[in-house]
Amino acid sequence: MTTSKRTRVPRAKAQEIILNAAEELFYQEGIHAVSVDAIVERAGLNKMSVYRQFSSKSDLILAYMQKKQTVFWQEWEQSMAKHPDQPREQLIQFFADLAARASSPEFRGCCFINVSIEFPDTTHPVRELVCTHQKRISDAFLERTTALGAANPCELAYTLMLLMEGTYADSQTYGTDSAAIRMVPTIVEKLLDAALRE
């Protein structure tokens, strides 16, 4: 009788495998619903490997959220880069790209909003990370609306923030095949043009 031995995975690779497994499960099923054992099974590693990389499930959650932050800002920069120095077109592009992502069958809403629901304690490190992230988005919108020359850039930035979050919510309430989501870029275009006429 032979016993199979797991090949030892280098530390950096093990961390990547575990984080990818956690990301898939957390995003699709929710954080509290996913056990460390489920992550271990998805990753194909042993539990000790997980705890060698992350001292607790909370540490793993924070790493997951930090990865999601990085992805969000990469997507933001990609949208901005399509129209350099054109804030109106940049904002419309961001919402066009957001609408495309929110229309994907695999889309499960905004992970930051999802996590906020799961962690109601505003002093929890996960909620603090979410609040910091959302504040940074609000500041990024304000930077663009100011560059646009809107009469009330702060009000417009908050409106865009709510439209973004509404897009996330609509996809989960009515499904990713939503006419409202497809209309979002046009709504944003009209909103920006109206703000410039004020």
C-alpha positions in Angstrom: 0.0 0.0 0.0 1.4 3.4 -1.0 0.6 6.7 0.5 0.7 9.9 -1.6 2.6 12.8 -0.3 1.8 16.4 -1.1 4.5 18.2 -2.9 5.8 21.1 -0.8 4.7 24.4 -2.3 7.0 27.4 -2.0 5.7 30.0 0.5 4.8 32.7 -2.1 3.0 30.2 -4.3 1.1 28.7 -1.4 0.0 32.2 -0.3 -1.3 32.9 -3.8 -3.1 29.6 -4.1 -4.8 30.1 -0.7 -5.8 33.7 -1.4 -7.2 32.7 -4.8 -9.2 30.0 -3.2 -10.5 32.3 -0.5 -11.3 35.0 -3.0 -13.5 32.6 -5.1 -15.4 31.3 -2.1 -15.7 34.5 -0.2 -17.1 36.4 -3.2 -19.5 33.7 -4.4 -20.7 32.4 -1.0 -20.0 35.1 1.6 -17.3 35.3 4.2 -19.2 33.9 7.2 -20.5 31.0 5.2 -17.0 29.8 4.2 -14.9 27.8 6.6 -11.2 27.5 6.7 -11.7 23.8 5.9 -13.6 24.8 2.7 -10.7 27.1 1.7 -8.2 24.3 2.4 -10.2 21.9 0.2 -10.5 24.4 -2.6 -6.7 25.3 -2.4 -5.7 21.6 -2.4 -3.3 22.3 0.6 -3.4 21.3 4.2 -4.7 23.5 7.0 -1.3 24.0 8.4 -0.3 25.6 5.1 -3.1 28.1 5.5 -2.1 29.1 9.1 1.6 29.3 8.0 0.6 32.0 5.6 -2.3 33.7 7.5 -2.4 33.6 11.3 -6.2 33.7 11.4 -9.2 33.8 9.2 -9.4 37.5 9.9 -6.0 38.0 8.4 -7.0 36.1 5.4 -10.2 38.2 5.0 -8.1 41.4 5.2 -5.7 40.0 2.6 -8.7 39.2 0.4 -10.1 42.7 0.8 -6.7 44.3 0.0 -6.5 42.2 -3.2 -10.0 43.4 -4.1 -8.9 47.0 -3.5 -5.9 46.5 -5.9 -8.2 45.1 -8.6 -10.7 48.0 -8.2 -8.0 50.6 -8.7 -6.5 48.8 -11.6 -9.9 48.8 -13.3 -10.3 52.5 -12.4 -6.9 53.4 -13.9 -7.7 51.4 -17.1 -11.0 53.3 -17.5 -9.2 56.7 -16.9 -6.4 55.8 -19.3 -8.8 55.4 -22.3 -9.4 59.1 -22.2 -6.4 61.0 -20.8 -7.1 64.5 -19.5 -10.8 64.2 -20.5 -12.7 63.9 -17.1 -16.2 63.8 -18.8 -15.2 60.9 -21.0 -13.3 59.2 -18.2 -16.3 59.2 -15.9 -18.6 57.9 -18.7 -16.0 55.2 -19.5 -15.8 54.1 -15.9 -19.5 53.6 -15.8 -19.6 51.9 -19.2 -16.9 49.5 -17.9 -18.8 49.0 -14.6 -22.0 48.3 -16.4 -20.2 45.6 -18.5 -18.8 43.9 -15.4 -22.2 44.2 -13.5 -23.9 42.5 -16.5 -21.7 39.4 -16.2 -23.4 36.2 -15.0 -20.5 35.7 -12.5 -21.0 39.1 -11.0 -22.0 39.0 -7.3 -22.1 42.7 -6.5 -19.6 44.8 -4.8 -17.5 42.8 -2.4 -17.0 45.9 -0.2 -20.8 46.4 0.2 -21.2 42.6 0.7 -18.5 42.6 3.5 -20.1 45.7 5.2 -23.3 43.7 5.5 -21.5 40.8 7.1 -19.5 43.0 9.5 -21.9 45.4 11.1 -19.4 46.5 13.8 -17.9 49.7 12.4 -14.8 49.3 14.6 -13.9 46.0 13.1 -10.7 46.1 11.0 -12.5 44.8 8.0 -15.2 47.5 8.2 -12.5 50.1 8.7 -10.8 48.9 5.5 -14.1 49.2 3.6 -14.7 52.7 4.9 -11.2 53.8 3.9 -11.7 52.3 0.4 -15.0 54.0 -0.1 -13.6 57.3 1.0 -10.8 57.0 -1.5 -13.4 56.3 -4.3 -15.4 59.4 -3.2 -12.2 61.5 -3.3 -11.4 60.1 -6.8 -14.9 61.1 -8.1 -14.5 64.5 -6.5 -11.1 65.0 -8.3 -12.7 64.1 -11.6 -15.8 66.3 -11.1 -13.6 69.2 -10.1 -11.5 68.7 -13.2 -14.7 68.6 -15.2 -15.6 72.1 -14.0 -18.9 71.2 -12.5 -20.7 74.0 -10.6 -21.1 71.8 -7.6 -18.4 69.1 -7.8 -19.0 67.7 -4.3 -22.7 67.1 -4.9 -22.0 65.5 -8.3 -19.3 63.2 -6.8 -21.8 62.0 -4.2 -24.4 61.4 -6.9 -21.9 59.4 -9.0 -21.0 57.4 -5.9 -24.7 56.5 -5.3 -25.1 55.6 -9.0 -22.1 53.2 -8.7 -23.5 51.6 -5.6 -27.0 51.5 -7.1 -25.6 49.6 -10.1 -24.1 47.0 -7.8 -27.4 46.6 -5.9 -29.5 46.5 -9.0 -27.5 43.6 -10.4 -28.1 41.6 -7.3 -31.8 42.5 -6.9 -33.0 42.2 -10.5 -30.2 40.0 -12.0 -27.2 40.9 -14.2 -29.4 41.1 -17.3 -30.8 44.5 -16.2 -32.0 47.2 -18.6 -31.3 49.7 -15.8 -27.6 48.7 -15.7 -27.3 49.0 -19.5 -28.7 52.6 -19.2 -26.2 53.7 -16.6 -23.5 55.2 -19.0 -26.2 57.2 -20.7 -27.6 58.4 -17.4 -24.1 59.5 -16.3 -23.5 61.3 -19.6 -26.8 63.3 -19.2 -26.0 64.0 -15.5 -22.5 65.3 -16.4 -23.8 67.5 -19.2 -26.5 68.9 -16.9 -23.9 69.7 -14.2 -21.9 71.6 -16.8 -24.9 73.7 -17.8 -25.7 74.8 -14.3 
